[in-house]
Amino acid sequence: MFNKMSSDGYKTAMEGIKIKTVAHGEKTLMAEFHMTRGADLPEHSHPHEQTGYLISGKLVLIIDKKRHMVEPGDTWCISGDIPHSAEILENSVVVEVFSPVREDFLAK
């Protein structure tokens, strides 16, 4: 799979958070998130391992109740079924890879 960069295809996941699946294969899925300052990603968990990279902005990532200040260039990996949430401190762009593929992030 190969995709050219495009500003099309973002979907609103919740207020202040947009998502776009940018690539996926048989075992992994990569998504880009645009997050608006002041938005909160509520605590949740899922069976997918989640590896992330902050491109721009600033946020607090809470993983299993531990708070992490995240700045551009910082990375993380969250094991499946671990509760996590985020507080968006600045407009932010995040790229994350999920394994296995998140079927709910695929185009319908």
C-alpha angles and dihedrals in degrees: 000000000000127000131184117225111269135168089218127095104044115144127198108248092180137329109312096006125093125180136195127183103226099180141351140178136180095293108019141042127200120206134182119215127199109199127189122223110263095026119124127210103213121229112277142145136208136181093254124102107234124204117185145186127194109224097180141348131034134273144161113241115199112201117181089340094308115120121222125187104221123203132173112300094024118128138197143182121207118195118227118278094019113133113241140164140170141221112208109220097173134012101285142190117207131181117203135180120209128199125225098029114272101234090195089064095055121101112262 
